[in-house]
């Protein structure tokens, strides 16, 4: 087994070791309240394989109990995240000069959800491993080989190895209406990408109002994390936001890249729930992220949490 895959395996083992005490029910009464899994890929939206190419993430939500509303104490509800992401040039076999670098990354994080001064707040941090050492490129290469997908040749065209801390804080205000919910929000991020973001989410339908939704980092889609076991039916979720971007290690200035200081996202998704099972599919438009990117792109998100 190659060194990169060994490192990838070691990261997963370490992540599982760190998460195990949090995920197992303990004497203090904390338990797993919900799980969210999401597959994000541009292939299931615009049938391309480029730029914000794809990712997979899993989150576990831990706490003593869920009473249908956020607690006021920090750390009472915790979300533990493990995810991997691929960013790639438009052509994986022969990257064009000036196209974005291939970037594989692995993220391990902990985030708390709470109510503060009438706002819904999410705050936490992630440990981020980037570059060849993450093993993501080797894994994607094998997947391409197994399924006879286009050849990859990006070994000398990718971001440098690195280990970073990344912090995120989001505050939103949920306004419940007869037809659903309006939720303006603001967000700050610092670390691998430094940016400030503001936006609005609309939910048509009451599915999810008694549970907890968490924001998927790539698209901004809000996914069911803690599900009300009594809820069923449909919800339509729409949203959009704009970000001011200061810097990104995925677009290094030392390699001649200039970030687009303004990023826009527009998204739509459908959520269907029955009992404790939950399904979601959404599509998000992502605007250009670097000077020279010829156009934006569509990215799909798929989340399945089936319990029988």
Secondary structure, DSSP 8 states (H G I E B T S, - for coil): --HHHHHHHHHHHHHHHHHHHHHS--TT--EEEEEEEEEEEGGGTTS---EEEEEEEEEEEEES---SS--SSTTSSEEEEEEEEEEE-S-SSS--TTS--BEEEEEEEEEEEEEETTEEEEEEEEEEEESGGG-HHHHHHHHHHHTT------TTSB---EEEEEEEEEEEEEEEETTEEEEEEEEEEESSEEEEEEEEEEEESSTTTTSEEEE-TTT--EEEEE--TT-EEEEEEEEEEEEEEEEETTS-GGGT--B-SEEEEEEEEEEEEETTEEEEEEEEEE---BTT--S-EEEEEEEEE---
